[in-house]
Amino acid sequence: MHETIEVNTVDAFQGSEKNVIIFNCVRSNYETIIEKSLGFLLDERRLNVALTRPKFFLMIVGNSRTLQKSIIWEDMVDYCRAQGSYVKVKDSSHFEKMSDFKKHVVSQFEI
């Protein structure tokens, strides 16, 4: 069976489900004003869509320091830590190859 990867915005996934979702928060900054720092990520409806679309697996990629400026995201990060599903990546060069990423991150979630 040939599977495809679909890349789209949170809004485009409204009303559908996917087996696996990788949600990239794309925000990483030192902005002190929360609206400038997090932008659309403060919209609880979009967060609800993002969190309820995967059937089996959800990976959220983001800067936890930036995300935790919002109480909702702070709760999410704390929940992931408590569940043992929080993975800290030291820096962007931490994974030089996809195989390194699979070995150190994806393998933690394989059943």
C-alpha distances in whole Angstrom, upper triangle without the diagonal:
4,6,10,13,16,20,22,26,26,28,25,23,26,25,21,19,16,15,16,19,21,25,27,30,32,35,37,41,45,46,48,48,45,44,44,42,39,39,36,35,38,37,36,34,32,31,31,28,26,27,26,22,20,19,19,20,22,24,27,28,32,35,37,40,40,37,40,43,41,42,39,37,39,38,35,35,38,35,33,35,36,33,33,30,32,31,34,33,36,36,33,34,33,29,30,26,23,23,26,25,22,25,27,26,22,23,26,23,21,21
4,7,10,13,17,20,23,24,26,22,21,24,23,20,18,15,14,15,18,19,23,24,28,29,33,35,39,42,43,46,45,42,41,41,39,37,36,34,33,36,35,34,32,30,30,29,26,25,26,25,21,19,19,19,19,21,22,25,26,30,33,35,38,37,36,38,41,40,41,37,35,38,37,34,34,37,35,32,35,36,33,32,29,31,30,32,31,34,34,31,31,31,27,27,24,21,21,25,23,21,24,26,25,21,23,25,23,21,22
4,7,10,13,16,19,20,22,19,17,21,20,17,15,12,11,12,14,16,19,21,24,26,29,31,35,39,39,42,41,39,38,37,36,33,33,30,29,32,31,31,29,26,26,26,23,21,22,21,18,16,16,16,16,18,19,21,22,26,30,31,35,34,32,35,37,36,37,33,31,34,34,30,31,33,31,28,31,33,30,29,26,27,27,29,28,32,31,28,29,28,25,26,22,19,20,23,21,19,22,24,22,19,21,23,20,19,20
4,6,10,13,16,18,19,16,15,19,19,16,14,11,11,11,13,14,17,18,22,23,26,29,32,36,37,39,39,36,35,34,33,30,30,27,27,30,29,29,27,24,24,24,21,19,21,20,17,15,16,16,16,17,18,20,21,24,27,29,33,31,30,33,35,34,35,32,30,33,33,29,29,32,31,28,31,33,30,29,26,27,26,28,27,30,29,26,27,27,24,24,21,18,20,23,20,19,22,24,22,19,21,24,21,20,22
4,7,10,13,15,17,14,13,17,18,15,13,10,11,10,10,11,13,15,18,19,23,25,29,32,33,36,35,32,31,31,29,27,26,24,23,27,26,26,24,21,21,22,19,16,18,18,15,14,15,15,14,14,15,17,17,20,24,26,29,28,26,29,31,30,32,29,26,29,29,26,26,29,28,25,28,30,27,27,23,24,23,25,24,27,26,23,24,24,21,22,19,16,18,21,18,17,21,22,19,17,20,22,20,19,21
4,7,10,12,13,11,10,14,15,12,12,9,11,10,9,10,12,14,17,18,21,24,27,31,31,34,33,30,29,28,27,24,24,21,21,24,23,23,21,18,19,19,16,14,17,17,13,13,15,16,15,14,15,16,17,20,23,25,28,27,25,28,30,28,30,27,25,28,28,25,26,29,27,25,28,30,28,28,24,24,24,26,25,28,27,24,26,26,23,24,22,19,21,23,20,20,23,24,21,19,22,24,21,21,24
4,7,10,12,9,10,13,16,13,13,11,13,12,10,9,10,11,14,14,18,21,24,28,28,30,30,27,25,25,24,21,20,18,18,21,20,21,20,16,17,18,15,13,16,17,13,14,16,17,16,14,14,14,15,17,20,23,25,24,22,25,27,26,28,25,23,26,27,23,24,27,26,24,27,29,27,27,23,23,23,24,23,26,24,21,24,24,22,23,21,18,21,23,20,20,23,24,21,19,23,24,22,23,25
4,7,8,6,7,11,13,12,13,12,15,13,11,11,10,11,13,13,17,20,23,27,26,29,27,25,23,23,22,19,18,15,16,19,17,18,17,13,15,16,13,11,15,15,13,14,17,18,17,15,15,15,15,17,20,22,25,23,21,24,25,24,26,23,21,25,25,22,23,27,26,24,27,30,28,28,24,24,24,25,24,27,25,23,26,26,24,25,24,21,24,25,22,23,26,26,23,22,25,26,24,25,27
4,5,5,7,9,13,12,13,13,16,15,11,11,9,10,11,12,15,18,21,24,24,26,24,22,19,19,19,16,14,11,12,15,14,15,13,10,12,13,11,9,13,14,12,14,17,19,17,15,15,14,14,15,19,21,23,20,18,22,22,21,23,20,19,22,23,20,21,25,24,23,26,28,27,27,24,23,24,24,24,27,25,23,26,27,25,27,26,23,26,27,23,24,28,27,24,23,26,27,24,26,28
4,5,5,7,10,11,11,12,15,14,10,11,8,10,10,13,15,18,21,24,23,25,23,20,18,19,19,15,14,10,10,13,11,12,10,7,8,10,7,6,10,11,9,12,15,17,16,13,14,12,14,15,18,19,22,19,17,20,21,19,20,17,16,20,20,17,19,23,21,20,24,26,24,25,22,22,22,24,24,27,26,24,27,27,26,28,27,24,27,28,24,24,28,27,23,22,26,26,23,25,27
4,5,5,9,10,12,14,17,16,13,14,12,13,14,15,17,21,23,26,25,27,25,22,19,20,20,17,15,11,12,14,11,12,10,7,10,11,8,9,12,12,11,14,17,20,19,16,17,16,18,18,21,22,25,22,20,22,23,20,22,19,19,22,23,20,22,25,24,24,27,29,27,29,25,25,26,27,28,30,29,27,31,31,30,31,31,28,31,31,28,28,31,31,27,26,29,29,27,28,30
4,6,8,9,11,12,16,15,13,14,13,14,15,17,19,23,26,29,28,30,28,25,23,23,23,20,18,14,15,18,15,16,13,10,13,13,10,10,14,13,11,14,16,19,18,17,18,17,19,20,23,25,27,24,22,25,26,24,25,22,22,25,25,23,25,28,26,25,29,31,29,30,26,26,27,29,28,31,30,28,31,31,30,31,30,27,30,31,27,27,31,30,27,26,29,29,26,28,29
4,6,6,7,9,12,12,10,12,11,14,15,17,20,23,26,29,29,30,29,26,24,25,24,20,19,15,15,18,15,15,12,10,12,11,7,8,11,10,7,10,13,15,15,14,15,15,17,19,23,24,26,24,22,24,26,23,24,21,20,24,23,20,23,26,24,23,26,28,26,27,24,24,25,27,27,31,30,28,31,30,29,30,29,26,28,29,26,25,29,29,25,23,26,26,24,25,26
4,6,8,11,15,15,13,15,14,16,17,19,21,25,28,30,29,31,29,25,23,25,24,21,19,15,16,17,14,13,10,9,11,10,6,8,11,9,8,11,14,17,17,15,18,17,20,21,24,25,27,25,22,25,26,23,24,20,20,24,23,21,23,26,24,24,27,28,27,28,25,26,27,29,30,33,32,31,33,33,32,34,32,29,32,32,29,28,32,31,28,26,29,29,26,27,28
4,7,10,14,15,14,17,16,19,20,23,25,28,31,34,33,34,32,29,27,28,28,24,23,19,19,20,17,16,13,12,14,12,8,11,12,10,8,11,13,16,17,16,19,19,22,24,27,28,30,28,25,28,29,26,26,22,23,26,25,22,25,28,25,25,29,29,27,29,26,27,29,31,32,35,35,33,36,36,34,36,34,31,33,34,30,30,33,33,29,27,30,29,26,27,28
4,7,10,12,12,15,15,18,20,22,25,28,31,34,34,35,33,30,28,29,29,25,24,20,20,22,19,18,15,13,15,13,9,11,12,9,6,9,10,14,15,14,17,18,21,23,27,27,30,28,25,28,29,27,27,23,23,26,25,22,25,27,25,24,28,29,26,28,25,26,27,30,30,34,33,32,34,33,32,33,31,28,30,31,28,27,30,30,26,24,27,27,24,24,25
4,7,9,9,13,13,17,19,22,24,27,31,34,33,35,33,30,29,30,29,25,25,21,20,22,20,18,16,14,15,13,10,10,10,8,5,6,6,10,11,11,15,16,19,22,25,26,29,28,24,27,29,26,26,23,22,25,24,21,23,25,23,22,25,26,23,25,22,23,25,27,28,32,31,30,32,31,29,31,29,26,27,29,25,24,27,27,23,21,23,23,20,20,21
4,6,7,10,12,15,18,21,23,26,30,33,33,35,34,30,29,30,29,25,25,22,21,23,21,20,18,16,16,15,12,11,11,10,6,5,6,8,9,10,12,15,17,20,24,25,28,27,24,27,29,27,27,23,22,25,24,21,22,25,22,21,24,25,22,23,20,22,22,25,26,29,29,27,29,28,26,28,26,22,24,25,22,20,24,24,21,18,20,21,17,18,19
4,7,10,13,16,19,22,25,27,31,34,34,36,35,32,31,32,30,27,27,24,22,25,24,22,21,19,18,17,14,13,12,11,8,5,5,5,7,9,12,15,17,21,24,25,28,28,25,27,30,28,28,24,23,26,24,21,22,24,22,20,23,24,21,21,18,20,21,24,24,28,28,27,29,27,25,27,24,21,22,23,20,18,21,22,18,15,17,18,14,14,15
4,7,10,13,16,18,21,24,27,30,31,33,33,29,29,29,27,24,25,22,20,23,22,21,20,17,16,16,14,11,11,11,9,5,7,6,5,6,8,11,13,17,21,21,25,24,22,24,27,25,26,22,20,23,22,18,19,22,20,17,20,22,19,19,15,17,18,20,21,24,24,23,25,23,21,23,21,17,19,20,17,15,18,18,15,12,15,15,12,13,14
4,6,9,12,15,18,20,24,27,28,29,29,26,25,26,24,20,21,18,16,19,19,18,17,14,13,13,11,8,9,10,7,5,9,9,6,5,6,8,11,14,18,18,22,21,19,21,24,22,23,20,18,20,20,16,17,20,18,16,19,21,18,19,15,16,16,19,19,23,23,21,23,22,20,23,21,17,19,20,16,16,19,19,15,13,16,16,14,15,17
4,6,10,12,15,17,21,24,25,27,27,24,23,23,21,18,19,17,15,18,18,18,18,14,13,14,13,9,10,12,10,9,12,11,8,6,5,6,7,11,14,16,19,18,16,19,21,20,22,19,16,19,19,15,16,19,18,15,18,20,18,18,14,14,14,16,16,19,19,17,20,19,17,19,18,15,17,18,14,14,17,16,13,12,15,15,13,15,18
4,6,9,12,14,18,21,22,23,23,20,20,20,18,15,15,13,11,15,15,15,15,11,10,12,11,7,9,11,10,10,14,14,11,7,6,5,6,9,12,14,17,15,13,16,18,17,19,16,13,16,17,13,14,17,16,14,17,20,18,18,15,14,14,16,16,19,19,17,20,20,19,21,20,18,20,20,16,17,20,19,15,15,18,18,16,18,21
4,5,9,11,15,18,19,21,21,18,18,17,15,13,14,12,11,14,15,16,16,13,12,15,14,10,12,15,14,14,17,17,14,11,8,6,5,6,10,12,15,13,12,15,17,16,19,16,13,16,18,14,14,18,18,16,18,21,20,20,16,15,14,15,14,17,16,14,18,17,17,19,19,17,20,19,15,17,20,18,15,16,19,19,18,20,23
4,6,9,12,15,15,17,17,15,14,14,11,9,10,10,7,11,12,14,15,11,10,14,13,10,12,16,15,16,20,20,16,13,11,7,6,5,8,10,12,10,8,12,13,13,16,14,11,14,16,13,13,17,17,15,18,21,20,20,17,15,15,15,15,17,16,15,19,19,19,21,21,20,23,22,18,20,23,21,18,18,22,21,20,23,26
4,7,10,13,14,17,17,15,14,13,11,9,11,11,10,13,15,17,18,14,14,17,17,14,16,19,19,19,23,23,19,16,13,10,8,6,8,11,13,10,10,14,15,15,18,17,14,16,19,16,16,19,20,18,20,23,23,23,19,17,17,16,15,17,15,13,17,18,18,20,20,19,22,21,18,21,23,21,19,20,23,23,22,25,28
4,6,10,10,13,13,11,12,10,7,6,9,10,9,11,14,16,18,15,14,18,18,15,17,21,21,21,25,25,22,18,15,12,10,7,7,10,10,7,8,11,11,12,16,15,12,14,17,16,15,18,20,18,20,23,23,23,20,17,17,16,15,16,15,14,18,19,20,22,23,22,25,24,20,23,25,23,20,22,25,24,24,27,30
4,7,9,12,13,12,13,11,8,9,11,13,12,14,17,19,21,18,17,21,21,19,20,24,24,24,28,27,24,20,17,14,11,7,5,9,8,6,8,11,11,13,17,17,13,15,18,17,15,18,20,19,19,23,24,23,20,17,16,14,14,14,12,12,16,17,18,20,22,22,25,23,20,23,25,22,20,22,25,24,25,28,31
4,6,9,11,11,12,9,6,9,11,14,13,15,18,20,23,20,19,23,24,21,23,26,27,27,31,31,27,23,21,17,14,11,8,11,9,6,10,12,11,13,17,18,15,16,19,19,17,20,22,21,22,25,26,25,23,20,19,17,16,16,14,15,18,19,21,23,25,25,28,26,24,27,28,25,24,26,29,28,28,31,34
4,6,9,10,12,10,7,10,13,16,15,16,20,22,25,23,22,25,26,24,25,29,30,30,34,33,30,26,23,20,17,14,11,12,9,7,11,12,10,13,17,18,16,16,20,20,18,20,23,23,22,26,27,27,25,21,21,18,18,17,16,17,20,21,24,26,28,28,31,29,26,29,31,28,26,29,31,30,30,34,37
4,6,7,9,7,5,9,11,15,14,14,18,20,23,21,21,24,26,24,25,29,30,31,34,34,31,27,25,21,19,15,13,14,11,8,11,12,10,13,16,18,16,16,20,20,19,21,24,24,24,27,29,29,27,24,24,21,21,21,20,20,24,25,27,29,31,31,34,31,29,32,33,30,28,31,34,32,32,36,39
4,6,9,8,7,10,12,16,15,14,18,20,23,22,21,25,26,25,26,29,31,32,35,35,32,28,26,22,21,17,15,15,12,9,12,12,9,11,14,17,16,15,19,20,19,21,24,24,24,27,29,29,28,24,25,23,23,23,22,23,27,27,29,32,34,34,36,34,31,34,35,32,30,33,35,34,34,37,40
4,6,6,6,9,10,13,13,12,15,18,21,20,20,23,25,24,25,28,29,31,35,35,32,28,26,23,21,18,16,16,14,11,12,13,9,11,14,16,15,16,19,20,20,22,24,25,25,28,30,30,29,26,26,25,25,25,24,25,29,29,31,34,35,35,38,36,33,35,37,34,32,34,37,35,35,38,41
4,5,5,6,8,11,10,9,12,14,17,17,16,19,21,20,21,24,26,27,31,31,29,25,23,19,19,15,14,14,12,9,9,10,7,7,11,12,12,13,16,17,17,19,21,22,23,25,27,27,26,23,24,23,23,24,23,24,28,28,30,32,34,33,36,34,31,33,35,32,29,31,34,32,32,35,37
4,5,6,5,8,9,7,10,13,16,15,15,18,20,19,21,24,25,27,31,31,29,25,24,20,19,16,16,16,15,11,11,13,10,9,13,14,13,15,18,18,19,21,23,24,25,27,28,29,27,25,26,25,25,26,25,25,29,30,31,33,34,33,36,35,32,34,36,33,30,32,35,33,33,36,38
4,6,6,9,10,10,13,16,18,17,17,21,22,21,22,25,26,28,32,32,30,26,24,20,19,16,15,16,14,11,12,14,11,12,15,16,15,17,20,20,20,23,25,25,26,28,30,30,28,25,26,24,24,25,23,23,27,28,29,31,33,32,35,33,30,33,35,33,30,32,35,33,33,36,39
4,6,10,9,10,13,15,18,16,16,20,21,19,21,24,25,26,30,30,27,23,21,17,16,13,11,12,11,7,8,10,8,10,13,14,13,14,17,17,17,19,22,21,22,25,26,27,25,22,22,20,21,21,20,20,24,25,26,28,30,29,32,30,27,30,32,29,27,28,32,30,30,33,36
4,6,5,6,9,12,14,13,12,16,17,15,17,20,21,23,26,27,24,20,18,15,14,11,11,11,11,7,7,10,8,8,12,12,10,12,15,15,15,18,19,19,21,23,24,25,22,20,21,20,20,21,20,20,24,25,26,28,29,28,31,29,26,28,30,28,25,26,30,28,27,31,33
4,5,6,8,11,13,11,12,16,16,15,18,20,21,23,27,28,25,21,20,17,16,14,14,15,15,11,11,13,11,11,14,14,13,15,18,17,18,21,22,22,24,26,27,28,25,23,24,23,23,25,23,23,26,27,28,30,31,30,33,32,28,30,33,30,28,28,32,31,30,33,35
4,5,6,9,10,8,9,12,13,12,15,17,18,20,24,25,23,19,18,15,15,14,15,16,17,13,12,14,13,12,15,13,12,16,17,16,18,21,21,21,24,26,26,27,24,22,24,23,24,26,24,24,27,28,28,30,31,29,32,31,28,29,32,30,27,27,31,30,28,31,33
4,5,8,9,7,7,11,11,10,12,15,16,18,22,22,20,16,16,12,13,11,12,13,14,11,8,11,11,9,12,10,9,12,14,12,14,17,17,17,20,22,22,23,21,19,20,20,21,23,22,22,26,26,26,28,29,27,30,29,25,27,29,27,24,24,28,26,25,28,30
4,6,9,8,8,11,13,12,14,16,18,20,24,25,22,19,18,15,16,14,14,14,15,12,9,11,10,7,10,8,9,12,13,13,14,17,18,18,21,22,23,25,22,21,22,22,23,25,25,25,29,29,29,32,32,31,33,32,28,30,32,30,27,27,31,29,27,30,32
4,5,6,7,9,10,11,13,15,16,19,22,24,22,19,19,16,17,16,17,17,18,15,13,14,14,11,12,10,11,14,15,14,17,19,19,20,23,24,24,26,24,22,24,25,26,28,28,27,31,31,31,33,34,32,34,33,30,31,34,31,28,28,31,30,28,31,33
4,5,5,6,9,10,10,12,14,17,20,22,20,17,18,15,17,17,18,17,19,16,13,14,14,11,11,8,10,13,13,12,15,17,17,18,21,22,22,24,22,21,23,24,26,28,28,28,32,31,31,34,34,32,34,33,30,30,33,31,27,27,30,28,26,29,30
4,5,5,6,9,10,11,12,16,18,21,20,17,18,16,19,18,20,20,22,19,16,18,18,14,15,12,13,17,16,15,18,20,19,20,23,24,24,26,23,23,25,27,28,31,30,30,33,33,33,35,35,32,35,34,30,31,34,32,28,28,31,29,27,29,31
4,5,5,6,9,10,11,14,17,19,18,15,16,14,15,16,18,18,20,18,15,17,17,14,15,12,12,16,16,14,17,20,19,19,22,24,23,25,22,21,23,24,25,28,27,27,30,30,29,32,31,29,31,31,27,28,31,29,26,25,28,27,25,27,29
4,5,5,6,9,10,13,16,17,16,12,13,11,13,13,16,15,18,16,12,14,15,12,13,9,9,13,13,11,13,16,15,15,19,20,19,21,18,18,20,21,23,25,25,25,28,28,27,30,30,27,30,29,25,26,28,27,23,23,26,24,22,25,26
4,5,5,6,9,11,14,16,15,13,14,13,16,17,19,18,21,19,15,17,18,15,15,11,12,15,14,12,15,17,15,16,20,20,19,22,19,19,22,24,25,28,28,28,31,30,30,33,32,29,31,31,27,27,30,28,24,24,27,25,22,25,26
4,6,5,6,10,12,15,14,12,14,13,16,17,20,20,22,21,17,19,20,17,18,14,14,18,17,14,17,20,18,18,22,23,21,23,20,21,23,24,26,29,29,28,31,30,29,32,31,28,30,30,26,26,29,28,24,23,26,25,22,24,25
4,6,6,8,12,13,12,9,10,9,12,14,17,17,20,18,15,17,19,16,17,14,13,16,16,13,15,18,16,15,19,20,19,20,17,17,19,21,22,25,25,24,27,26,25,28,27,24,26,26,23,23,26,24,21,20,23,22,19,21,23
4,6,7,10,11,10,7,10,9,13,14,17,17,20,19,15,17,19,16,16,12,12,15,13,10,13,15,13,13,17,17,16,18,15,16,18,20,22,25,25,25,28,26,26,29,28,25,26,26,22,22,25,23,20,19,21,20,17,19,21
4,6,8,10,10,9,12,12,16,18,21,20,23,22,19,20,22,19,19,15,15,18,16,14,16,18,16,16,19,20,18,20,17,19,21,23,25,28,29,28,31,30,28,31,30,27,28,29,25,24,27,26,22,20,23,22,18,20,21
4,7,9,9,9,12,13,16,18,21,21,25,23,20,22,24,22,22,18,18,21,19,16,19,21,18,18,21,22,20,21,18,20,21,24,25,28,28,27,30,29,27,30,28,25,27,27,24,23,26,25,21,19,22,22,18,20,20
4,6,6,6,9,11,15,18,21,21,25,24,21,23,25,23,23,19,18,21,20,16,18,20,18,16,20,21,18,19,16,18,19,22,23,27,27,26,28,27,25,28,26,22,24,24,21,20,22,22,18,16,19,18,15,16,17
4,6,8,12,15,18,21,24,24,28,27,24,26,28,26,26,22,21,24,22,18,20,22,19,18,21,22,18,20,17,19,21,24,25,29,30,29,31,29,27,30,27,24,25,26,22,21,23,23,20,17,19,19,15,15,15
4,7,10,14,17,20,23,23,27,27,24,25,28,26,26,22,21,23,21,18,19,21,18,16,19,19,16,17,14,17,18,22,23,27,28,27,29,27,25,27,25,21,22,23,20,18,20,20,17,14,15,15,11,11,11
4,7,10,13,16,20,19,23,23,20,22,25,24,23,20,18,20,19,15,16,18,16,13,16,17,14,15,11,14,15,18,19,23,24,23,25,23,21,24,22,19,19,20,16,15,17,17,13,11,13,12,9,10,11
4,6,10,13,16,16,20,20,17,19,22,20,20,17,15,17,16,13,13,16,14,11,15,16,14,14,11,12,13,16,17,21,22,21,23,21,20,23,22,18,20,20,16,15,18,17,13,11,14,13,10,13,14
4,6,10,13,13,17,17,15,17,20,19,19,17,14,16,16,12,12,15,13,10,13,16,13,13,9,10,10,13,14,17,18,17,19,18,17,19,19,16,17,17,13,13,15,14,10,10,13,12,10,13,15
4,6,10,10,14,13,11,13,16,15,16,14,11,13,14,10,10,13,13,10,13,15,14,14,10,9,10,12,13,16,16,16,19,17,17,20,20,17,19,18,14,15,18,16,12,12,16,14,13,16,19
4,7,9,12,12,10,13,16,16,17,16,12,14,15,12,11,15,15,12,14,17,16,15,12,10,10,10,10,13,13,12,15,14,14,17,17,15,18,16,13,14,17,15,12,13,16,15,15,18,21
4,6,9,8,7,10,13,13,15,14,10,12,14,12,10,14,15,13,14,17,17,17,14,11,11,10,10,13,12,12,15,15,15,18,19,18,20,19,15,17,19,17,14,16,19,18,18,21,24
4,6,5,6,9,11,12,15,14,11,11,14,12,10,13,15,14,14,18,18,17,15,12,11,9,10,11,11,11,15,15,16,19,20,20,22,20,17,19,21,18,16,18,21,19,20,23,26
4,5,5,6,9,10,12,12,8,8,11,10,7,10,12,11,11,14,16,15,13,10,10,9,11,12,13,14,18,17,18,21,23,22,24,21,18,21,22,19,16,19,21,19,19,23,26
4,6,5,7,10,12,13,10,9,12,12,10,12,15,14,14,17,19,18,17,13,13,11,13,13,13,15,19,18,20,23,25,25,27,24,21,24,25,21,19,22,24,22,23,27,29
4,6,6,8,11,12,9,9,13,13,11,14,16,16,16,19,21,20,18,15,16,14,14,15,15,16,20,19,21,24,26,25,27,25,22,25,26,23,21,23,26,24,24,28,30
4,5,6,9,9,6,7,10,9,8,11,13,13,14,17,18,18,16,13,15,14,15,17,17,18,21,21,22,25,26,25,27,25,22,24,26,23,20,22,25,23,22,26,28
4,5,6,8,5,4,8,9,7,9,12,12,13,15,17,18,16,14,15,14,16,18,18,20,23,22,24,27,29,27,29,27,24,26,27,24,21,23,26,23,23,27,29
4,7,9,7,7,10,12,11,13,15,16,16,19,21,21,20,17,19,18,19,20,20,22,25,25,27,29,31,30,32,30,27,29,30,27,25,27,29,27,27,30,33
4,5,5,6,9,10,10,12,14,15,16,18,20,21,20,17,20,19,21,22,23,24,27,27,28,31,32,31,33,31,28,30,31,28,25,27,29,27,26,30,32
4,5,5,6,9,10,10,12,14,15,16,18,20,19,17,20,20,22,24,25,26,29,28,30,33,34,32,34,32,29,30,32,29,26,27,30,27,26,30,31
4,5,5,6,9,10,11,13,14,15,17,19,17,16,19,19,22,24,25,25,29,28,29,32,33,31,33,31,27,28,30,27,24,25,28,25,24,27,28
4,5,5,6,8,10,10,12,14,15,17,15,13,15,16,18,20,21,22,25,24,25,28,29,27,29,27,24,25,27,24,21,22,25,22,21,25,26
4,5,5,6,8,10,11,12,14,15,15,12,15,15,18,19,21,22,25,24,26,29,30,28,30,28,25,26,27,24,21,23,25,22,22,25,27
4,6,5,6,9,10,10,12,14,14,13,16,17,20,22,23,25,28,26,27,31,31,29,31,29,26,26,28,25,22,23,25,22,21,24,26
4,5,5,6,9,10,11,12,11,10,13,15,17,20,21,22,25,24,24,28,28,26,27,26,22,23,24,22,19,19,22,19,18,21,22
4,5,5,6,9,10,11,9,7,10,11,14,16,18,20,23,21,22,25,26,24,25,23,20,21,22,19,16,18,20,17,17,20,22
4,5,5,6,9,10,10,9,12,13,16,18,21,23,25,23,24,28,29,27,28,26,23,24,24,21,18,20,21,18,18,22,23
4,5,5,6,9,9,9,12,14,18,20,23,24,27,24,25,29,29,27,27,26,23,23,23,21,18,19,20,17,16,19,20
4,5,5,6,5,5,9,11,15,17,20,21,23,21,21,25,25,23,24,22,19,19,20,17,14,15,16,13,12,16,17
4,5,5,6,5,8,10,14,16,19,21,23,20,21,25,25,24,24,22,19,20,20,17,14,16,17,13,14,17,19
4,5,8,8,12,14,17,20,23,25,27,24,25,28,29,27,27,25,22,22,22,19,17,18,19,15,15,18,19
4,5,8,11,14,17,20,23,24,26,23,24,27,27,25,25,23,20,20,20,17,15,16,16,12,12,15,15
4,6,8,11,15,17,20,22,23,20,21,24,24,22,22,20,18,17,17,14,12,13,13,10,10,13,14
4,6,10,13,16,18,20,21,18,18,22,22,19,20,18,15,15,15,12,10,11,12,8,8,12,13
4,7,10,13,15,17,19,16,17,20,21,19,19,17,14,15,15,12,10,12,13,10,11,14,17
4,6,10,12,14,15,12,13,17,17,16,16,14,11,12,13,9,7,10,11,9,11,14,17
4,6,9,11,13,10,12,16,17,16,17,14,12,14,14,10,9,13,14,12,14,17,20
4,6,8,9,7,9,12,14,14,15,12,10,13,13,10,9,13,15,14,15,18,22
4,7,8,6,9,12,15,16,17,13,12,16,15,12,12,16,18,17,19,22,25
4,5,5,9,11,14,15,17,13,12,16,16,14,14,17,19,19,21,23,27
4,5,7,9,11,13,15,12,11,15,16,14,14,17,19,19,21,23,27
4,5,6,9,12,13,11,11,15,15,13,14,17,19,20,22,24,27
4,6,9,11,12,8,9,12,12,10,11,14,16,16,19,21,24
4,6,7,8,5,6,9,10,9,10,12,14,15,17,19,22
4,7,8,7,8,11,12,12,13,15,16,18,20,21,25
4,5,5,7,9,10,11,12,13,15,17,19,19,23
4,5,5,6,9,10,10,10,12,15,16,16,20
4,5,5,6,9,10,10,10,14,15,15,18
4,5,5,6,8,9,10,12,15,15,19
4,5,5,6,7,9,11,12,13,17
4,6,6,5,6,9,10,10,14
4,6,6,5,8,11,11,14
4,6,6,7,10,11,15
4,6,6,7,10,13
4,5,6,7,10
4,5,5,9
4,6,9
4,6
4
